Amino acid sequence: MMSRSYTNLFELASGEAPLPSSGFGRHMGKKLSRVATVPGVLSELDDEGFSSDAPSSVSQDRMILVGNQLPLRVHKAHNGSWTFSWDEDSLLLQLKDGLNEDVEIIYIGCLREEIDPKDQDDVAQHLLENFKCVPAFIPPELFSKFYHGFCKQHLWPLFHYMLPLSPDLGGRFDRSLWQAYVSVNKIFADKVMEVISPDDDFVWVHDYHLMVLPTFLRKRFNRVKLGFFLHSPFPSSEIYRTLPVRDELLRALLNSDLIGFHTFDYARHFLSCCSRMLGLSYQSKRGYIGLEYYGRTVSIKILPVGIHLKQLRNVLDLSETESKVAELRDRFHGRTVLLGVDDMDIFKGISLKLLAYENLLTHHPDKRGKVVLVQIANPARGRGRDVLEVQSETHTTRERINRKFGRPGYEPVILIDSPLQFYERIAYYVISECCLVTAVRDGMNLIPYEYIISRQGNDKLDETLGANPSIPKKSMLVVSEFIGCSPSLSGAIRVNPWNIDAVAEAMDMALIIAEPEKQMRHEKHYRYVSTHDVAYWARSFWQDLERSCRDHVRRRCWGIGFGLGFRVVALDPNFRKLSVEHIVSAYKRTKKRAILLDYDGTITVQNSISTTPSPEVSGMLNSLCKDPKNIVFIVSGKDRATLTEWFSSCDNLGVAAEHGYFLRENKEAEWETCIAVPDFYWKQIADPVMKLYTETTDGSTIETKESGLVWNYQYADPDFGSCQAKELLDHLESVLANEPVTVKSGQNIVEVKPQGINKGLVVDRLLTTMKEKGMLPDFVLCIGDDRSDEDMFEAITRAVAGPALSPVAEIFACTVGRKPSKARYFLEDTTEILRMLQGLAAASENCMLKNVTKGLQKVVME
């Protein structure tokens, strides 16, 4: 059977592929049968648009953890056979401690070694049966473009604030690398689909390697329970917006239910990008931050990851650790050790740290011969010329310092750039007086956490060091402001790593600070690190993911959009598209009709250059108004002078201006007010306040209406405008607290108007008037597109149970676009609205033509 997924991933990457008629296809042949464990989960998607996720065959909670690499160590024996073991250092393996014991875990990722294609099926079967791991086998050339190409050349530098200003700095954007990235994410998606039971399983995707994976999964299973955690920084919008595929990545992440970040700064930057590039706003409700995205609430989680306490304490208990500590104790006897542990890459700031240490020895001669900097340089994860430059600069600086300040028996800088066993690194932590983490940018960095737990030690290590167990432990940290763990370490000395003098002084301060102060800082840090470990982090994310997915089963879902612009609209099950045939049929058989139409965004395109009604719109409205069975109203926020001018050609059209404050039943009638407002003296209070904010907010304007004032910041900077709007709202509520007005915020506006004014008044007034005239409506059509129109929908809902409508009335409350609404129906856009109204107008014209024809026939017969 031909797979009904994208046949050309490059078309998908460019957004040019047509929307497939189903979700992702099955794997063909024996490969699926060898790794699939849940039968029947890869059923086809309903072609008509609604999600038809496969029925569950598993009742137990199950978590599918997806990362770039499986938590496995791989070894190939001399005879060509493969052996596998758990990688205890892998975060994917460690986080299982935070999940309930009855939660089954499936791991999906790549292996660290290339497996011959002929062995891949057997390896996949072995790993699934023995480790519950599903390997994604990526062809070497594709993997190189994906990992060393797009991930390490584009995403990783950009997320660490490095712009590709020249070909030497990260390189220009290469679309072939982006296509490789999309292709690999698609392979991962296929692997998830082989094992997922979409109604029951949770999927947790990790890090920037798999940022478009949520789109593939959401497309196949509209209600998939999906979390994503970014382990790197997320850059500010000014940096991120330079990425050519910025929108695709943002929209892909928004196909998750929960998105996690280490710090509020990273989350704030992500939210700012969503606001500036996608026009989305977020809300904080009861402690949770959420983004409304096509009817779905995408939750934002802010929590730094922790360390695996049990593993670290087990290593502290090893005899090898005790022996290494004794060795280092003797080696550095009489000297104070400063320790740095960093990867050998451009963002860890090793050379800056060495320069600061050189500064310390230069300005504090008393430290020479007494203080040693041990710098452990782990192998770089990436590759390229920048890594070689960092290595060269590090070695050159170290040699210069040692020549300048060294003497027989004293080497100021000890650089360890060969791989160390974990216990060896722990031993260095134990004997170090201070740990220096001065990266210029790092997503999290758990080195300080490991150092704190190691300094707490145990009884055996106390004995080895000759320490009194009754004396409180101590530790000192000098950490960069630009690493993710910095906010959680309030007792650390925070530094700007670029300020070499300040870092040198921080080193000196860490050495001379009083012992009780060191003990107090250590105790504070130890309390936090020991309670916020990796299990706590995983448990908290799991709980929030469950909370974020609670409403999935009761929502009706549509998939819309092409390529990586795909997203799911989740709406109330009673919300449906208005059938033109259905409403025309109801229109023809009813006798007393009330029609209420919003203007901007409903019968004319929102924010279009020309806002006046077109001749086609005017002609259509006249056709509806000429039908004696109809009462038609335009309900707008515009002022009455503008509406009078625009609809001067529509004699029988009712018009409501300024959201219902003014009302006119037809062209010949006088304007009336729907609510009595004795005075507008409060404008003299509100107007100066709005002018103050207009002067300080470039791009904002004030619209003065007869019934109110509107401050509009549509053309201002989104973040600054939103911030100013909140301040203005608070300011106006304060100064107008005792006035009979309402202060409301809307889409890019803050409005002040008399209490009780809303479009719902027009509905109540119209229905009451029709009832008084003995015309109980048996047909009501109300159409609007924004928040102000929801008042009309609410008023109609209230009227259904009252005496103002016929018991058999046909009610059509319709909004524009698929979005959460009090309306029962929707149409996609203004074009569909006008097409439907043209259908009603044509029905009226045909009916009136028939009546005229009958009248003529009757006259002839007489």
Secondary structure, 3 states (H helix, E strand, C coil): CCCCCCCCHHHHHHCCCCCCCCCCCCCCCHHHHHHCCCCCCCCCCCCCCECCCCCCCCCCCEEEEEEEECCEEEEECCCCCEEEEECCCCHHHHHHHHCCCCCEEEEEEECCCCCCHHHHHHHHHHHHHHHCEEECCCCHHHHHHHHHHHHHHHHHHHHCCCCCCCCCCCCCCCHHHHHHHHHHHHHHHHHHHHHCCCCCEEEEEECHHHCCHHHHHHHHCCCCEEEEECCCCCCCHHHHCCCCCHHHHHHHHCCCCEEEECCHHHHHHHHHHHHHHHCCCEEEECCEEEEEECCEEEEEEECCCCCCHHHHHHHHCCHHHHHHHHHHHHHCCCCEEEEEEEECCCCCCHHHHHHHHHHHHHHCHHHCCCEEEEEEEECCCCCCHHHHHHHHHHHHHHHHHHHHHCECCECCEEEECCCCCHHHHHHHHHHCCEEEECCCCECCCCHHHHHHHHHHCCHHHHHHHCCCCCCCCCCEEEEECCECCHHHCCCCEEECCCCHHHHHHHHHHHHHCCHHHHHHHHHHHHHHHHHCCHHHHHHHHHHHHHHHCCCHHHCEEEEECCHHHCEEEEECCCCEECCHHHHHHHHHCCCCEEEEEECECCCECCCCCCCCCCHHHHHHHHHHHHCCCEEEEEECCCCHHHHHHHCCCCCCCEEEEHHHCEEECCCCCCCEECCCCCCCCCHHHHHHHHHHHHHHCCCCEEEECCCCEEEECCCCCHHHHHHHHHHHHHHHHHHCCCCCEEEEEECCEEEEEECCCCCHHHHHHHHHHHHHCCCCCCEEEEEECCHHHHHHHHHHHHHHCCCCCCCCCEEEEEEECCCCCCCCEEECCHHHHHHHHHHHHHHHHHHHHHHHHHHHHHHHHC
